Amino acid sequence: MSKNDKTILFFHEDVSFRLRQRTEIRSWLQNLARKEKSSISELNYIFCSDSYLLNINQDFLQHDDYTDIITFDNRESKGPIEGDIFISIDRVKENALQEGVTFPLELRRVMAHGLLHLIGYKDKTPKDAKMMRAKEEEALNLFQG
C-alpha cells in the first residue's frame, strides 16, 4: 500500500458495496485537495444505508431526516484534512435516478461534496450552494477514470 492508499480509506457499514476504481478515485481526491490548496492527512469514506445514516443524523446532529452525506471534520486545529465522510448508497442511487445521471457519477459528486466541505466550502445559503455546485462540477471534470 502506498502512502496515498493509507491516507484515503474506504469502508462500508450495513451495505454490501465495494467501491470500484479505488486507485483512480484516491488520486482524483488528492488532486482536488491540491487544486484547492489543501492536503489530506486522513480521510475515511464510510458507505452505508439510509437507516444507518439517519441514526447518525439523529444522534449527532439532532436532524430527523434522510440525507445522502454527513461529513465530520476531525481536525483539532487548522492543517491537513482529517475527516470521516458517511455516504448513504440508498440516497445516492435515488439521487442518480432523479437527476438522470449514472450511479458512479452521482457517487463521485457526493464524494467531492464531502471533501469540499472539509476544505471549507459551505452550502446553507443560496449563494454558498451555488458556489458548492460549481466546485462539484469542477471536481467532476478533474476525474480521470
N, C-alpha and C positions, 0 to 999 in steps of 0.2 A: 504494500500500500504506500503510495506517495504521500507527501505532506498534504497536498490538496485533498486527497481521499479522506484523510483524517480530520480535515478542517470542516468539511460539509458532509454530514451523515444523514442517512435516510432510514426511517423506522416505520413500522405500522402497528396499529392497535386495533383490535377487534374487526379488522377487514382483511380479506385476502387480496393484497395488492402488492405488486412489485414494480417499482419504477424502472422504465426502460431508458436506455441511453444515459446511464448514470455518469459516465466519464464526461460526455459532452455537456450534460447539464451542470456538473460541477464547474467545468471550465467556463461555461456561459455565465454562471452566477458570480464567479471570481472576476470575470471581465466586466460584468455590470457594476460590481462594487468598485473596481479600479476606475471605471469611467466616471463614477460619481465621487471620485477622490476619497474612497473609503477602503477598508480592508476587512477581511473576515478572519477572526481568530477561531471561533467555534460556532457552527450553525447547524442545528438539528431540525430536519423536516420530519414531522410525525403525521402519517396519513391515517385517517380514522373514519368512523361512521358519523352520520348526523347526530345520533343519540350520544355518542362519546363526546363530541364537540359541544353539544347542548349542555351536558353536565359541566364541562369546563366553563362555559359561558355563564352558567348559573352560579357555580361555586366561586369563581374568581372575579367575575365582572358584574355579577348581580343582574345579568340580562337574561330574559326568558324567551329567547328566540333563536331560530336556526341561523347559522352563518356558514360561509364557506371557509373562513380562515380566522384564526386568532394568533396574534404574534406577541411573544413575551421577550422583552429586552432584558438580558441577564447581566448587563454591564453594571459595575458598581461605580464607574467613572467614565469620562469620555475616553474613547480609544477604539481599537479594533472591535468589530461587531462580535457579540456573543449573544446568541438567542435561540429560542425554540419557536418553531412555526408549526402550528397544528392545522391540518387541511382536511376538510370533510370531502371524501371521494364522492359521497352521495350528492352533495351540493354542486361539486364541480361537474358531475355528469348532467345534472339538471340545468345548470347554467349553460353548458355547451349546447344542449338541445334548444334552450330558449334563445340563445344568441346565434344559432345556426353555424356553429364552428365545431371543429373536431375536439374530442376529449383531450388529446395531447396538447393542443394549442391552448385550450382553456386552462389546463393544469399549469402550463408554463406561465400564463398570465397571472394566475393566483400565486405561484411561487415567487415571481418577480414582485408582486404586490407586497408580500410579506417582507422581502428583503428591502424594498423601497421604504417601508415603514421604519425598519431598523436603521436605515441611512438617515432618516429624519423627515421624510415626506408624510404629510397628513392627508386626510380625506373627509373631514367632518363638515367643512363649509363647501358651498358650490365652487368657489374659486380653487380651493385646495383639491377637491375631487377632480376638477378639470385638469389640473396640473398632474395629479396622480395618473389619470388615464393617459395623458401624453407621455409620461415617463414609462408606463407599462408598454405602450406601443413602441417606444424607442428600445426598450428591453427586448421585446419580442423580435424586433428587427436585427438584434445582435446575435440571435441564436443561430449557430452553425451546426445543424444536425441532420 
